[in-house]
Amino acid sequence: MTTWPEGAPPPHAPGARLCIERVGHWEVRAFDPRGSLHRYFSPRGLLHLQLWHPALDLSLLSPSRLTGYRYEIFPIAGWKWATRDYERLRHRTREAGWPRLPDPQRMQSLEARHVAVHERACLDDGVSAEIATRLCASSAHCNKEV
């Protein structure tokens, strides 16, 4: 389990999420779809992805009710920073010296595949179980470049 520096805001702590894919040096992390956090977050619009840079302890959360439907990054200038504009976010992180984030189309695809699909399926147990099985099987992606 990944740890997080003391004093960091809980939504950015990566330990509660599984690495489901890699994009460059970033881990794409999500709650285990068979777990209680996923079951709680999904029907409430709180489900989100985290891009986590393990070597630098950098975190990006995708938009959800949890972040006021904004992308949220941590740490930047010592705390969190959020915007609805992904290009603005990419610009801000480049200014701060962060590693390159995925391009907008890639980020949109990640969100569609790993968040939107669960939110649409959260009331249909059969579909959710099938998606959960596929997502957990895909956690092997963390060990290779995508």
C-alpha positions in Angstrom: 0.0 0.0 0.0 1.3 3.4 -0.9 1.7 5.9 1.9 1.4 9.6 2.0 3.3 12.3 3.8 1.9 13.3 7.2 -0.5 16.3 7.1 -1.6 15.8 3.5 -5.4 16.2 2.7 -7.1 12.8 2.8 -8.6 12.9 -0.7 -5.1 12.9 -2.2 -3.7 10.0 -0.1 -3.2 7.2 -2.7 -3.4 4.2 -0.4 -7.1 3.6 -0.6 -6.9 3.2 -4.4 -5.6 0.5 -6.7 -3.2 1.3 -9.6 -5.3 0.3 -12.6 -3.1 1.6 -15.4 0.0 3.7 -16.1 0.4 6.7 -18.4 4.0 7.7 -18.7 5.3 8.1 -15.1 1.8 8.5 -13.7 -0.2 5.8 -12.0 -3.9 5.9 -12.7 -5.5 5.0 -9.4 -9.2 4.2 -8.6 -11.1 2.6 -5.7 -11.5 -1.2 -5.8 -14.9 -1.6 -7.5 -15.7 -4.5 -5.1 -14.8 -2.4 -2.1 -16.9 -0.3 0.3 -15.4 3.1 -0.8 -16.4 2.4 -4.4 -19.9 1.3 -3.4 -20.3 4.5 -1.4 -18.8 7.0 -3.8 -20.3 5.7 -7.1 -24.0 6.4 -6.7 -23.3 9.7 -5.0 -21.3 11.2 -7.9 -18.1 11.2 -5.7 -16.3 8.6 -7.8 -13.0 9.9 -9.4 -9.6 8.9 -10.7 -6.3 9.9 -9.2 -3.2 10.4 -11.2 -0.4 9.7 -8.8 3.3 10.3 -9.4 5.0 7.8 -6.9 8.5 9.2 -7.2 7.5 12.8 -6.5 4.4 12.4 -4.3 2.2 14.4 -6.7 -1.6 13.9 -6.9 -4.3 14.9 -9.4 -7.9 14.1 -8.7 -10.4 14.1 -11.6 -13.6 16.1 -11.3 -16.5 14.8 -9.1 -18.8 16.1 -6.4 -15.8 15.6 -4.0 -13.8 18.3 -5.8 -16.7 20.6 -6.8 -16.5 19.1 -10.3 -13.0 20.5 -10.7 -9.6 18.9 -11.3 -7.7 19.2 -8.1 -3.9 18.9 -7.7 -1.7 18.6 -4.6 0.8 19.8 -3.5 1.3 23.0 -5.5 2.5 26.2 -3.7 2.2 24.1 -0.5 -1.5 23.1 -0.8 -4.3 22.2 -3.2 -5.3 24.0 -6.4 -8.4 23.4 -8.5 -9.9 24.3 -11.8 -12.5 23.0 -14.2 -10.2 23.8 -17.2 -7.8 20.9 -17.8 -5.6 22.9 -20.2 -5.2 25.6 -17.5 -4.3 22.8 -15.0 -1.7 21.4 -17.4 -0.2 24.9 -17.8 -0.2 25.5 -14.0 1.6 22.2 -13.4 4.1 22.8 -16.1 4.9 26.2 -14.5 5.4 24.4 -11.2 7.8 21.9 -12.8 5.5 18.9 -12.6 6.1 16.0 -15.1 3.9 16.2 -18.1 0.2 15.3 -17.6 -1.7 13.2 -20.1 -3.1 15.1 -23.1 -6.8 16.2 -22.8 -8.1 13.4 -25.0 -6.3 10.7 -23.0 -7.6 12.1 -19.7 -11.1 12.2 -21.1 -10.8 8.6 -22.2 -9.5 7.5 -18.8 -12.4 9.3 -17.0 -14.9 7.7 -19.4 -13.5 4.2 -19.0 -12.9 4.2 -15.3 -15.4 6.6 -13.8 -18.4 7.3 -16.1 -18.9 3.6 -16.9 -19.2 2.8 -13.1 -21.6 5.7 -12.5 -23.9 4.5 -15.3 -23.8 1.0 -14.1 -23.9 1.5 -10.3 -27.6 0.5 -10.0 -27.3 -2.7 -12.1 -25.5 -5.2 -9.9 -24.9 -7.6 -12.8 -23.1 -5.0 -14.9 -21.2 -3.6 -11.9 -19.9 -7.1 -11.0 -18.7 -7.6 -14.5 -17.0 -4.2 -14.7 -15.5 -4.8 -11.2 -14.0 -8.0 -12.4 -12.5 -6.5 -15.5 -11.1 -3.4 -13.7 -9.5 -5.5 -10.9 -8.0 -7.9 -13.5 -6.5 -4.8 -15.3 -4.5 -3.8 -12.2 -1.6 -5.6 -13.8 -1.3 -2.6 -16.1 0.5 -0.8 -13.3 3.6 -2.7 -14.0 3.9 -1.6 -17.6 3.9 1.5 -19.7 0.6 2.2 -21.5 
